[in-house]
Amino acid sequence: MSNEPPVPAPWLPDERTEKVRVNGLNILCRTWGSPDAPPLVLLHGLRGFSGTWRALAAQLCSRYRLIAPDQRGRGDSDWDPNCNYYTDAYLADLEALVAHFALERFALLGHSMGGTTAYVYADRYPEKLSALVIEDIAPGSSTVGAGAKRIVAEMAALPDGFSSWDAAREYWRGRRPSLTADAIEQRVAESLRLSADGRITWRYDARGIASTRLNPDPARIVDLWPIVERLSVPTLILRGASSDFCPGETVAEMCRRNPRIESVEIPAAGHYVHDDNPTAFNAHVTGFLLRL
């Protein structure tokens, strides 16, 4: 096995980072675009990272101010010593970031876990949002179905680390076979780090985050159906055509129950739509935002 380190995606010319103190934790925020441009906040998924949005930022940064945090326990943000990795905690972090960046009105995009937070924020603060974009999550996605079972199995079998960078690459290829080589390289770079003892370990609180998926507190699991029915913000749902996590029939029912919701099925994409088919994903996000 080789120990050649991964090559992360290059930064965009105007890419910036800052640490923001949020609810007792230091949260890294990555931003692109002019501070005077209309804001778009981007929330990554369960094992995601802020840099995952670079391709979208490259397309939109001339028109929008994009703000993407490493959510608590991930990337270069602090881990929560109390392992508080539930929607209410992510929502409180988002509320604090909105206040820090003085966002009066903005668009919000969330993938998977970030999508759950986005739904709840849109329900609670509809006056703050100009648009809501949800990537591949629907009511029930996190608790039932093949995708939910797959993620629980992955978390239960999560290795503590790897002996080489190639072993880490092989792990991610096995878990995300639809990703391109560049996307795998970025995921390895952003989700792992070389520790002082020479072992390659996770850059996120793997055990703490896994505990909330393997043994969740039922009282803190969000039922999204009532929220979906109440949504008053123009909403676009982008579903991967081959996703095992976000059923097409559930998305269709969401659109039937709430006429403010529209949906698009992205071909050649699974749960990670923005990685699997970035061209189509970016085009639909851009078109939706500009139309509004």
ChimeraX commands (.cxc) that place a marker at each C-alpha (Angstrom):
marker #1 position 0.00,0.00,0.00 radius 0.5
marker #1 position 1.15,3.51,-0.82 radius 0.5
marker #1 position 1.23,6.31,1.73 radius 0.5
marker #1 position 0.94,9.08,-0.86 radius 0.5
marker #1 position -1.30,11.75,0.72 radius 0.5
marker #1 position -4.47,12.83,-1.06 radius 0.5
marker #1 position -4.60,15.93,-3.20 radius 0.5
marker #1 position -7.48,18.14,-1.99 radius 0.5
marker #1 position -9.56,20.19,-4.39 radius 0.5
marker #1 position -7.93,23.56,-5.09 radius 0.5
marker #1 position -9.34,26.62,-3.38 radius 0.5
marker #1 position -11.26,29.08,-5.48 radius 0.5
marker #1 position -9.64,32.53,-5.91 radius 0.5
marker #1 position -11.95,34.26,-3.41 radius 0.5
marker #1 position -12.37,31.34,-0.99 radius 0.5
marker #1 position -12.07,32.37,2.65 radius 0.5
marker #1 position -12.39,30.67,6.05 radius 0.5
marker #1 position -13.08,31.92,9.53 radius 0.5
marker #1 position -13.78,30.35,12.90 radius 0.5
marker #1 position -17.02,31.47,14.52 radius 0.5
marker #1 position -17.78,30.82,18.21 radius 0.5
marker #1 position -21.18,29.11,18.22 radius 0.5
marker #1 position -22.91,27.59,21.25 radius 0.5
marker #1 position -19.61,26.93,23.00 radius 0.5
marker #1 position -17.90,25.47,19.90 radius 0.5
marker #1 position -15.60,26.93,17.25 radius 0.5
marker #1 position -17.28,26.38,13.88 radius 0.5
marker #1 position -15.25,26.80,10.71 radius 0.5
marker #1 position -17.13,28.65,7.97 radius 0.5
marker #1 position -16.02,28.71,4.34 radius 0.5
marker #1 position -17.26,31.59,2.19 radius 0.5
marker #1 position -17.16,32.57,-1.47 radius 0.5
marker #1 position -18.39,35.63,-3.37 radius 0.5
marker #1 position -18.91,39.27,-2.52 radius 0.5
marker #1 position -20.17,40.10,1.00 radius 0.5
marker #1 position -22.68,42.41,-0.69 radius 0.5
marker #1 position -24.21,39.69,-2.89 radius 0.5
marker #1 position -27.43,37.79,-2.02 radius 0.5
marker #1 position -26.53,35.09,0.53 radius 0.5
marker #1 position -26.84,31.32,0.06 radius 0.5
marker #1 position -26.16,29.08,3.07 radius 0.5
marker #1 position -25.03,25.51,2.37 radius 0.5
marker #1 position -25.40,22.63,4.86 radius 0.5
marker #1 position -23.55,19.38,4.20 radius 0.5
marker #1 position -24.61,15.86,5.17 radius 0.5
marker #1 position -23.81,13.38,7.95 radius 0.5
marker #1 position -20.17,12.78,6.99 radius 0.5
marker #1 position -19.79,15.82,4.77 radius 0.5
marker #1 position -17.63,18.94,4.90 radius 0.5
marker #1 position -17.84,22.55,3.76 radius 0.5
marker #1 position -15.46,22.07,0.84 radius 0.5
marker #1 position -17.92,19.70,-0.81 radius 0.5
marker #1 position -19.69,22.78,-2.25 radius 0.5
marker #1 position -16.71,24.15,-4.24 radius 0.5
marker #1 position -18.10,23.15,-7.65 radius 0.5
marker #1 position -21.39,24.90,-6.90 radius 0.5
marker #1 position -19.53,27.90,-5.50 radius 0.5
marker #1 position -17.44,28.17,-8.66 radius 0.5
marker #1 position -20.66,28.55,-10.65 radius 0.5
marker #1 position -22.51,30.89,-8.30 radius 0.5
marker #1 position -19.86,33.05,-6.61 radius 0.5
marker #1 position -20.17,35.82,-9.22 radius 0.5
marker #1 position -23.83,36.27,-8.25 radius 0.5
marker #1 position -24.11,35.08,-4.64 radius 0.5
marker #1 position -22.35,35.15,-1.31 radius 0.5
marker #1 position -22.04,31.47,-0.35 radius 0.5
marker #1 position -21.55,30.46,3.29 radius 0.5
marker #1 position -20.79,26.82,4.19 radius 0.5
marker #1 position -19.93,25.62,7.72 radius 0.5
marker #1 position -18.12,22.48,8.76 radius 0.5
marker #1 position -20.95,21.41,11.03 radius 0.5
marker #1 position -20.15,20.57,14.64 radius 0.5
marker #1 position -17.96,17.49,14.96 radius 0.5
marker #1 position -16.71,17.67,11.37 radius 0.5
marker #1 position -13.74,19.01,9.44 radius 0.5
marker #1 position -12.02,21.89,11.22 radius 0.5
marker #1 position -14.92,22.61,13.58 radius 0.5
marker #1 position -14.86,21.54,17.23 radius 0.5
marker #1 position -16.20,18.19,18.34 radius 0.5
marker #1 position -19.03,18.38,20.86 radius 0.5
marker #1 position -17.78,16.92,24.18 radius 0.5
marker #1 position -21.38,15.93,24.96 radius 0.5
marker #1 position -21.88,14.24,21.56 radius 0.5
marker #1 position -24.90,16.44,20.90 radius 0.5
marker #1 position -25.37,15.60,17.22 radius 0.5
marker #1 position -29.12,16.04,16.77 radius 0.5
marker #1 position -31.22,18.32,14.61 radius 0.5
marker #1 position -32.00,20.74,17.43 radius 0.5
marker #1 position -28.27,21.30,18.01 radius 0.5
marker #1 position -27.58,21.84,14.29 radius 0.5
marker #1 position -30.54,24.22,14.15 radius 0.5
marker #1 position -29.19,26.25,17.09 radius 0.5
marker #1 position -25.82,26.46,15.33 radius 0.5
marker #1 position -27.48,27.66,12.13 radius 0.5
marker #1 position -29.45,30.30,14.05 radius 0.5
marker #1 position -26.21,31.57,15.60 radius 0.5
marker #1 position -24.42,31.67,12.23 radius 0.5
marker #1 position -27.30,33.60,10.66 radius 0.5
marker #1 position -26.93,36.15,13.46 radius 0.5
marker #1 position -23.13,36.27,13.14 radius 0.5
marker #1 position -23.26,36.96,9.40 radius 0.5
marker #1 position -26.17,39.40,9.89 radius 0.5
marker #1 position -28.30,37.62,7.30 radius 0.5
marker #1 position -31.65,39.36,6.91 radius 0.5
marker #1 position -32.92,37.17,4.07 radius 0.5
marker #1 position -31.15,34.33,2.30 radius 0.5
marker #1 position -31.51,31.09,0.35 radius 0.5
marker #1 position -30.81,27.81,2.15 radius 0.5
marker #1 position -29.58,24.53,0.67 radius 0.5
marker #1 position -29.20,21.32,2.68 radius 0.5
marker #1 position -28.02,17.84,1.76 radius 0.5
marker #1 position -29.24,14.78,3.70 radius 0.5
marker #1 position -28.68,15.57,7.41 radius 0.5
marker #1 position -28.23,19.22,6.45 radius 0.5
marker #1 position -31.52,18.97,4.59 radius 0.5
marker #1 position -33.34,18.01,7.78 radius 0.5
marker #1 position -31.95,21.10,9.49 radius 0.5
marker #1 position -32.96,23.18,6.46 radius 0.5
marker #1 position -36.55,21.90,6.55 radius 0.5
marker #1 position -36.85,22.73,10.25 radius 0.5
marker #1 position -35.30,26.19,9.83 radius 0.5
marker #1 position -37.65,26.99,6.92 radius 0.5
marker #1 position -40.63,25.95,9.03 radius 0.5
marker #1 position -39.55,28.09,11.98 radius 0.5
marker #1 position -38.28,31.16,10.10 radius 0.5
marker #1 position -40.07,31.37,6.74 radius 0.5
marker #1 position -39.67,35.16,6.67 radius 0.5
marker #1 position -35.88,34.75,6.59 radius 0.5
marker #1 position -35.76,32.58,3.47 radius 0.5
marker #1 position -36.10,33.52,-0.17 radius 0.5
marker #1 position -35.74,29.89,-1.27 radius 0.5
marker #1 position -35.18,26.39,0.08 radius 0.5
marker #1 position -33.26,23.71,-1.84 radius 0.5
marker #1 position -33.21,20.17,-0.45 radius 0.5
marker #1 position -30.81,17.53,-1.75 radius 0.5
marker #1 position -31.99,13.92,-1.48 radius 0.5
marker #1 position -33.85,13.70,1.79 radius 0.5
marker #1 position -37.56,13.27,2.49 radius 0.5
marker #1 position -39.73,12.34,5.48 radius 0.5
marker #1 position -38.65,8.95,6.79 radius 0.5
marker #1 position -35.36,8.86,4.88 radius 0.5
marker #1 position -33.21,8.79,8.02 radius 0.5
marker #1 position -35.21,6.12,9.86 radius 0.5
marker #1 position -36.66,3.62,7.37 radius 0.5
marker #1 position -35.74,2.16,4.01 radius 0.5
marker #1 position -32.65,0.74,2.35 radius 0.5
marker #1 position -30.63,3.95,2.57 radius 0.5
marker #1 position -31.19,4.36,6.31 radius 0.5
marker #1 position -30.22,0.72,6.90 radius 0.5
marker #1 position -27.10,1.13,4.75 radius 0.5
marker #1 position -25.92,4.16,6.72 radius 0.5
marker #1 position -26.55,2.47,10.08 radius 0.5
marker #1 position -24.56,-0.57,8.89 radius 0.5
marker #1 position -21.71,1.67,7.72 radius 0.5
marker #1 position -21.57,3.50,11.03 radius 0.5
marker #1 position -21.67,0.25,13.01 radius 0.5
marker #1 position -18.72,-1.14,11.02 radius 0.5
marker #1 position -16.74,2.09,10.90 radius 0.5
marker #1 position -12.99,1.45,11.18 radius 0.5
marker #1 position -11.00,3.50,13.68 radius 0.5
marker #1 position -8.53,4.47,10.99 radius 0.5
marker #1 position -6.26,3.23,8.22 radius 0.5
marker #1 position -2.64,2.19,7.84 radius 0.5
marker #1 position -2.18,3.98,4.50 radius 0.5
marker #1 position -3.83,6.59,2.30 radius 0.5
marker #1 position -4.51,3.95,-0.34 radius 0.5
marker #1 position -6.40,1.88,2.24 radius 0.5
marker #1 position -8.50,4.98,2.99 radius 0.5
marker #1 position -9.16,5.49,-0.72 radius 0.5
marker #1 position -10.23,1.86,-1.06 radius 0.5
marker #1 position -12.62,2.24,1.88 radius 0.5
marker #1 position -14.37,5.24,0.29 radius 0.5
marker #1 position -14.48,3.60,-3.15 radius 0.5
marker #1 position -16.27,0.64,-1.59 radius 0.5
marker #1 position -18.77,2.87,0.22 radius 0.5
marker #1 position -19.31,5.40,-2.60 radius 0.5
marker #1 position -18.78,3.53,-5.89 radius 0.5
marker #1 position -20.65,6.19,-7.86 radius 0.5
marker #1 position -18.14,8.93,-6.99 radius 0.5
marker #1 position -15.52,10.05,-9.48 radius 0.5
marker #1 position -11.83,9.64,-8.72 radius 0.5
marker #1 position -11.58,13.38,-7.99 radius 0.5
marker #1 position -14.54,13.22,-5.60 radius 0.5
marker #1 position -12.98,10.24,-3.79 radius 0.5
marker #1 position -9.70,12.14,-3.49 radius 0.5
marker #1 position -11.49,15.15,-2.03 radius 0.5
marker #1 position -13.46,12.99,0.41 radius 0.5
marker #1 position -10.27,11.28,1.62 radius 0.5
marker #1 position -8.54,14.66,2.01 radius 0.5
marker #1 position -11.42,16.30,3.85 radius 0.5
marker #1 position -12.57,13.41,6.07 radius 0.5
marker #1 position -9.20,12.06,7.27 radius 0.5
marker #1 position -5.93,13.35,8.73 radius 0.5
marker #1 position -2.48,11.94,9.48 radius 0.5
marker #1 position -2.03,11.60,13.24 radius 0.5
marker #1 position 1.24,12.01,15.16 radius 0.5
marker #1 position 1.75,8.23,15.37 radius 0.5
marker #1 position 1.59,7.88,11.58 radius 0.5
marker #1 position -1.91,6.42,11.50 radius 0.5
marker #1 position -4.64,7.92,9.34 radius 0.5
marker #1 position -7.67,8.85,11.45 radius 0.5
marker #1 position -11.02,10.55,10.96 radius 0.5
marker #1 position -11.34,14.34,10.87 radius 0.5
marker #1 position -14.80,14.05,12.37 radius 0.5
marker #1 position -16.17,12.71,15.64 radius 0.5
marker #1 position -16.85,9.27,14.20 radius 0.5
marker #1 position -17.83,7.55,17.43 radius 0.5
marker #1 position -19.93,10.41,18.79 radius 0.5
marker #1 position -21.82,10.90,15.54 radius 0.5
marker #1 position -22.29,7.14,15.14 radius 0.5
marker #1 position -23.85,6.92,18.60 radius 0.5
marker #1 position -26.73,9.19,17.56 radius 0.5
marker #1 position -27.45,6.97,14.55 radius 0.5
marker #1 position -27.03,3.59,16.25 radius 0.5
marker #1 position -28.80,4.47,19.52 radius 0.5
marker #1 position -30.83,7.61,18.84 radius 0.5
marker #1 position -32.99,9.37,21.39 radius 0.5
marker #1 position -36.51,8.86,19.99 radius 0.5
marker #1 position -37.68,12.16,21.50 radius 0.5
marker #1 position -35.18,14.07,19.35 radius 0.5
marker #1 position -36.00,12.48,15.99 radius 0.5
marker #1 position -37.85,14.95,13.78 radius 0.5
marker #1 position -41.07,13.97,11.99 radius 0.5
marker #1 position -40.77,15.90,8.74 radius 0.5
marker #1 position -44.29,15.30,7.39 radius 0.5
marker #1 position -46.01,18.09,9.38 radius 0.5
marker #1 position -43.16,20.44,8.46 radius 0.5
marker #1 position -43.41,19.55,4.77 radius 0.5
marker #1 position -47.14,20.24,4.81 radius 0.5
marker #1 position -46.61,23.67,6.45 radius 0.5
marker #1 position -43.74,24.90,4.27 radius 0.5
marker #1 position -44.48,28.35,2.89 radius 0.5
marker #1 position -41.08,28.96,1.27 radius 0.5
marker #1 position -40.57,28.15,-2.44 radius 0.5
marker #1 position -38.88,24.76,-2.27 radius 0.5
marker #1 position -36.96,22.60,-4.74 radius 0.5
marker #1 position -36.14,18.98,-3.99 radius 0.5
marker #1 position -33.30,17.45,-6.00 radius 0.5
marker #1 position -33.38,13.66,-5.88 radius 0.5
marker #1 position -30.78,11.29,-7.27 radius 0.5
marker #1 position -32.49,8.96,-9.75 radius 0.5
marker #1 position -30.71,5.94,-8.26 radius 0.5
marker #1 position -30.85,7.09,-4.63 radius 0.5
marker #1 position -31.65,4.41,-2.06 radius 0.5
marker #1 position -32.24,7.11,0.58 radius 0.5
marker #1 position -34.91,9.41,-0.86 radius 0.5
marker #1 position -37.77,7.44,-2.47 radius 0.5
marker #1 position -39.33,8.94,-5.58 radius 0.5
marker #1 position -42.84,8.09,-4.42 radius 0.5
marker #1 position -42.27,10.00,-1.16 radius 0.5
marker #1 position -41.08,13.06,-3.05 radius 0.5
marker #1 position -44.14,12.85,-5.31 radius 0.5
marker #1 position -46.39,12.73,-2.24 radius 0.5
marker #1 position -44.63,15.79,-0.80 radius 0.5
marker #1 position -45.36,17.73,-3.98 radius 0.5
marker #1 position -48.98,16.56,-3.89 radius 0.5
marker #1 position -49.46,17.71,-0.31 radius 0.5
marker #1 position -47.77,21.11,-0.74 radius 0.5
marker #1 position -47.96,22.99,-4.06 radius 0.5
marker #1 position -45.02,25.22,-3.04 radius 0.5
marker #1 position -42.73,22.21,-3.44 radius 0.5
marker #1 position -41.33,21.21,-6.80 radius 0.5
marker #1 position -38.92,18.39,-7.53 radius 0.5
marker #1 position -36.37,17.27,-10.10 radius 0.5
marker #1 position -34.89,13.81,-10.47 radius 0.5
marker #1 position -31.21,13.97,-11.45 radius 0.5
marker #1 position -30.03,11.13,-13.73 radius 0.5
marker #1 position -26.76,9.27,-13.13 radius 0.5
marker #1 position -26.85,10.20,-9.43 radius 0.5
marker #1 position -27.41,8.46,-6.13 radius 0.5
marker #1 position -27.63,10.02,-2.68 radius 0.5
marker #1 position -24.65,12.33,-3.29 radius 0.5
marker #1 position -26.24,14.19,-6.19 radius 0.5
marker #1 position -23.84,17.14,-6.13 radius 0.5
marker #1 position -20.87,14.74,-6.39 radius 0.5
marker #1 position -22.38,12.21,-8.82 radius 0.5
marker #1 position -23.75,14.64,-11.39 radius 0.5
marker #1 position -22.48,18.13,-10.53 radius 0.5
marker #1 position -23.32,19.58,-13.93 radius 0.5
marker #1 position -27.03,18.81,-13.65 radius 0.5
marker #1 position -27.17,19.57,-9.93 radius 0.5
marker #1 position -25.52,22.97,-10.32 radius 0.5
marker #1 position -27.70,23.85,-13.31 radius 0.5
marker #1 position -30.95,23.11,-11.47 radius 0.5
marker #1 position -29.88,24.99,-8.32 radius 0.5
marker #1 position -28.80,27.98,-10.40 radius 0.5
marker #1 position -31.97,27.98,-12.50 radius 0.5
marker #1 position -34.23,27.76,-9.47 radius 0.5
marker #1 position -32.52,30.59,-7.62 radius 0.5
marker #1 position -32.39,32.89,-10.64 radius 0.5
marker #1 position -36.03,32.21,-11.48 radius 0.5
marker #1 position -37.07,33.28,-7.99 radius 0.5
marker link #1:1,2 radius 0.2
marker link #1:2,3 radius 0.2
marker link #1:3,4 radius 0.2
marker link #1:4,5 radius 0.2
marker link #1:5,6 radius 0.2
marker link #1:6,7 radius 0.2
marker link #1:7,8 radius 0.2
marker link #1:8,9 radius 0.2
marker link #1:9,10 radius 0.2
marker link #1:10,11 radius 0.2
marker link #1:11,12 radius 0.2
marker link #1:12,13 radius 0.2
marker link #1:13,14 radius 0.2
marker link #1:14,15 radius 0.2
marker link #1:15,16 radius 0.2
marker link #1:16,17 radius 0.2
marker link #1:17,18 radius 0.2
marker link #1:18,19 radius 0.2
marker link #1:19,20 radius 0.2
marker link #1:20,21 radius 0.2
marker link #1:21,22 radius 0.2
marker link #1:22,23 radius 0.2
marker link #1:23,24 radius 0.2
marker link #1:24,25 radius 0.2
marker link #1:25,26 radius 0.2
marker link #1:26,27 radius 0.2
marker link #1:27,28 radius 0.2
marker link #1:28,29 radius 0.2
marker link #1:29,30 radius 0.2
marker link #1:30,31 radius 0.2
marker link #1:31,32 radius 0.2
marker link #1:32,33 radius 0.2
marker link #1:33,34 radius 0.2
marker link #1:34,35 radius 0.2
marker link #1:35,36 radius 0.2
marker link #1:36,37 radius 0.2
marker link #1:37,38 radius 0.2
marker link #1:38,39 radius 0.2
marker link #1:39,40 radius 0.2
marker link #1:40,41 radius 0.2
marker link #1:41,42 radius 0.2
marker link #1:42,43 radius 0.2
marker link #1:43,44 radius 0.2
marker link #1:44,45 radius 0.2
marker link #1:45,46 radius 0.2
marker link #1:46,47 radius 0.2
marker link #1:47,48 radius 0.2
marker link #1:48,49 radius 0.2
marker link #1:49,50 radius 0.2
marker link #1:50,51 radius 0.2
marker link #1:51,52 radius 0.2
marker link #1:52,53 radius 0.2
marker link #1:53,54 radius 0.2
marker link #1:54,55 radius 0.2
marker link #1:55,56 radius 0.2
marker link #1:56,57 radius 0.2
marker link #1:57,58 radius 0.2
marker link #1:58,59 radius 0.2
marker link #1:59,60 radius 0.2
marker link #1:60,61 radius 0.2
marker link #1:61,62 radius 0.2
marker link #1:62,63 radius 0.2
marker link #1:63,64 radius 0.2
marker link #1:64,65 radius 0.2
marker link #1:65,66 radius 0.2
marker link #1:66,67 radius 0.2
marker link #1:67,68 radius 0.2
marker link #1:68,69 radius 0.2
marker link #1:69,70 radius 0.2
marker link #1:70,71 radius 0.2
marker link #1:71,72 radius 0.2
marker link #1:72,73 radius 0.2
marker link #1:73,74 radius 0.2
marker link #1:74,75 radius 0.2
marker link #1:75,76 radius 0.2
marker link #1:76,77 radius 0.2
marker link #1:77,78 radius 0.2
marker link #1:78,79 radius 0.2
marker link #1:79,80 radius 0.2
marker link #1:80,81 radius 0.2
marker link #1:81,82 radius 0.2
marker link #1:82,83 radius 0.2
marker link #1:83,84 radius 0.2
marker link #1:84,85 radius 0.2
marker link #1:85,86 radius 0.2
marker link #1:86,87 radius 0.2
marker link #1:87,88 radius 0.2
marker link #1:88,89 radius 0.2
marker link #1:89,90 radius 0.2
marker link #1:90,91 radius 0.2
marker link #1:91,92 radius 0.2
marker link #1:92,93 radius 0.2
marker link #1:93,94 radius 0.2
marker link #1:94,95 radius 0.2
marker link #1:95,96 radius 0.2
marker link #1:96,97 radius 0.2
marker link #1:97,98 radius 0.2
marker link #1:98,99 radius 0.2
marker link #1:99,100 radius 0.2
marker link #1:100,101 radius 0.2
marker link #1:101,102 radius 0.2
marker link #1:102,103 radius 0.2
marker link #1:103,104 radius 0.2
marker link #1:104,105 radius 0.2
marker link #1:105,106 radius 0.2
marker link #1:106,107 radius 0.2
marker link #1:107,108 radius 0.2
marker link #1:108,109 radius 0.2
marker link #1:109,110 radius 0.2
marker link #1:110,111 radius 0.2
marker link #1:111,112 radius 0.2
marker link #1:112,113 radius 0.2
marker link #1:113,114 radius 0.2
marker link #1:114,115 radius 0.2
marker link #1:115,116 radius 0.2
marker link #1:116,117 radius 0.2
marker link #1:117,118 radius 0.2
marker link #1:118,119 radius 0.2
marker link #1:119,120 radius 0.2
marker link #1:120,121 radius 0.2
marker link #1:121,122 radius 0.2
marker link #1:122,123 radius 0.2
marker link #1:123,124 radius 0.2
marker link #1:124,125 radius 0.2
marker link #1:125,126 radius 0.2
marker link #1:126,127 radius 0.2
marker link #1:127,128 radius 0.2
marker link #1:128,129 radius 0.2
marker link #1:129,130 radius 0.2
marker link #1:130,131 radius 0.2
marker link #1:131,132 radius 0.2
marker link #1:132,133 radius 0.2
marker link #1:133,134 radius 0.2
marker link #1:134,135 radius 0.2
marker link #1:135,136 radius 0.2
marker link #1:136,137 radius 0.2
marker link #1:137,138 radius 0.2
marker link #1:138,139 radius 0.2
marker link #1:139,140 radius 0.2
marker link #1:140,141 radius 0.2
marker link #1:141,142 radius 0.2
marker link #1:142,143 radius 0.2
marker link #1:143,144 radius 0.2
marker link #1:144,145 radius 0.2
marker link #1:145,146 radius 0.2
marker link #1:146,147 radius 0.2
marker link #1:147,148 radius 0.2
marker link #1:148,149 radius 0.2
marker link #1:149,150 radius 0.2
marker link #1:150,151 radius 0.2
marker link #1:151,152 radius 0.2
marker link #1:152,153 radius 0.2
marker link #1:153,154 radius 0.2
marker link #1:154,155 radius 0.2
marker link #1:155,156 radius 0.2
marker link #1:156,157 radius 0.2
marker link #1:157,158 radius 0.2
marker link #1:158,159 radius 0.2
marker link #1:159,160 radius 0.2
marker link #1:160,161 radius 0.2
marker link #1:161,162 radius 0.2
marker link #1:162,163 radius 0.2
marker link #1:163,164 radius 0.2
marker link #1:164,165 radius 0.2
marker link #1:165,166 radius 0.2
marker link #1:166,167 radius 0.2
marker link #1:167,168 radius 0.2
marker link #1:168,169 radius 0.2
marker link #1:169,170 radius 0.2
marker link #1:170,171 radius 0.2
marker link #1:171,172 radius 0.2
marker link #1:172,173 radius 0.2
marker link #1:173,174 radius 0.2
marker link #1:174,175 radius 0.2
marker link #1:175,176 radius 0.2
marker link #1:176,177 radius 0.2
marker link #1:177,178 radius 0.2
marker link #1:178,179 radius 0.2
marker link #1:179,180 radius 0.2
marker link #1:180,181 radius 0.2
marker link #1:181,182 radius 0.2
marker link #1:182,183 radius 0.2
marker link #1:183,184 radius 0.2
marker link #1:184,185 radius 0.2
marker link #1:185,186 radius 0.2
marker link #1:186,187 radius 0.2
marker link #1:187,188 radius 0.2
marker link #1:188,189 radius 0.2
marker link #1:189,190 radius 0.2
marker link #1:190,191 radius 0.2
marker link #1:191,192 radius 0.2
marker link #1:192,193 radius 0.2
marker link #1:193,194 radius 0.2
marker link #1:194,195 radius 0.2
marker link #1:195,196 radius 0.2
marker link #1:196,197 radius 0.2
marker link #1:197,198 radius 0.2
marker link #1:198,199 radius 0.2
marker link #1:199,200 radius 0.2
marker link #1:200,201 radius 0.2
marker link #1:201,202 radius 0.2
marker link #1:202,203 radius 0.2
marker link #1:203,204 radius 0.2
marker link #1:204,205 radius 0.2
marker link #1:205,206 radius 0.2
marker link #1:206,207 radius 0.2
marker link #1:207,208 radius 0.2
marker link #1:208,209 radius 0.2
marker link #1:209,210 radius 0.2
marker link #1:210,211 radius 0.2
marker link #1:211,212 radius 0.2
marker link #1:212,213 radius 0.2
marker link #1:213,214 radius 0.2
marker link #1:214,215 radius 0.2
marker link #1:215,216 radius 0.2
marker link #1:216,217 radius 0.2
marker link #1:217,218 radius 0.2
marker link #1:218,219 radius 0.2
marker link #1:219,220 radius 0.2
marker link #1:220,221 radius 0.2
marker link #1:221,222 radius 0.2
marker link #1:222,223 radius 0.2
marker link #1:223,224 radius 0.2
marker link #1:224,225 radius 0.2
marker link #1:225,226 radius 0.2
marker link #1:226,227 radius 0.2
marker link #1:227,228 radius 0.2
marker link #1:228,229 radius 0.2
marker link #1:229,230 radius 0.2
marker link #1:230,231 radius 0.2
marker link #1:231,232 radius 0.2
marker link #1:232,233 radius 0.2
marker link #1:233,234 radius 0.2
marker link #1:234,235 radius 0.2
marker link #1:235,236 radius 0.2
marker link #1:236,237 radius 0.2
marker link #1:237,238 radius 0.2
marker link #1:238,239 radius 0.2
marker link #1:239,240 radius 0.2
marker link #1:240,241 radius 0.2
marker link #1:241,242 radius 0.2
marker link #1:242,243 radius 0.2
marker link #1:243,244 radius 0.2
marker link #1:244,245 radius 0.2
marker link #1:245,246 radius 0.2
marker link #1:246,247 radius 0.2
marker link #1:247,248 radius 0.2
marker link #1:248,249 radius 0.2
marker link #1:249,250 radius 0.2
marker link #1:250,251 radius 0.2
marker link #1:251,252 radius 0.2
marker link #1:252,253 radius 0.2
marker link #1:253,254 radius 0.2
marker link #1:254,255 radius 0.2
marker link #1:255,256 radius 0.2
marker link #1:256,257 radius 0.2
marker link #1:257,258 radius 0.2
marker link #1:258,259 radius 0.2
marker link #1:259,260 radius 0.2
marker link #1:260,261 radius 0.2
marker link #1:261,262 radius 0.2
marker link #1:262,263 radius 0.2
marker link #1:263,264 radius 0.2
marker link #1:264,265 radius 0.2
marker link #1:265,266 radius 0.2
marker link #1:266,267 radius 0.2
marker link #1:267,268 radius 0.2
marker link #1:268,269 radius 0.2
marker link #1:269,270 radius 0.2
marker link #1:270,271 radius 0.2
marker link #1:271,272 radius 0.2
marker link #1:272,273 radius 0.2
marker link #1:273,274 radius 0.2
marker link #1:274,275 radius 0.2
marker link #1:275,276 radius 0.2
marker link #1:276,277 radius 0.2
marker link #1:277,278 radius 0.2
marker link #1:278,279 radius 0.2
marker link #1:279,280 radius 0.2
marker link #1:280,281 radius 0.2
marker link #1:281,282 radius 0.2
marker link #1:282,283 radius 0.2
marker link #1:283,284 radius 0.2
marker link #1:284,285 radius 0.2
marker link #1:285,286 radius 0.2
marker link #1:286,287 radius 0.2
marker link #1:287,288 radius 0.2
marker link #1:288,289 radius 0.2
marker link #1:289,290 radius 0.2
marker link #1:290,291 radius 0.2
marker link #1:291,292 radius 0.2
view
